[in-house]
Amino acid sequence: MSRLPKKYDEVYFDSDEENQTTDNREQPKDDDLLYDPSEDEDDERWMAAQIKQATPKELATKDDVAHTDAILTCPMCFSPLCYSCQRHETFTNQYRAMFVTNCKVNKNERYRYAKDDQDAYFIVQCETCDTHVAMMDDDEIYHFFNIIAS
């Protein structure tokens, strides 16, 4: 069994150009690095606008700050499913929401948890990849359980 060396070989950093030193190298620009330092702030503003738009008017705050317990995405294709939701009090991996995106409801089948249960639910699938991500009740509240919360 051979042991890996702890340091790089000096030849690894060798250059054909004799006079070039690290001081003479031009510092790469943001475009060269494919990085925009202001993009994080732009993305944060966009996400806050999505959350605020999805928040019901009666739950919106006056401080102009978007609030949600999580942003939900599909576990298979990572499509965003919900920007404004509430976490279930008992089951911490479940969420409920009124406004969703990239979801489709199959209203051809109704499901009940028990035979004598009055509540019926419809299957909710990711519109992009058809993954079963939630159930919708008769009040059109979505109950998410098969999601990635961030």
TAQUIWO-V751467 format. One line per field, one symbol per residue. ss: DSSP state (2 for helix, 1 for strand, 0 for the rest). A space follows every 50 residues. Layout:
BEGIN
ss: ???
END
This chain:
BEGIN
ss: 00000000022220000000000000000222200000222222222222 22220022200000000000011100000111000110000000111000 00111111111000000000111111000001111110000111001110
END
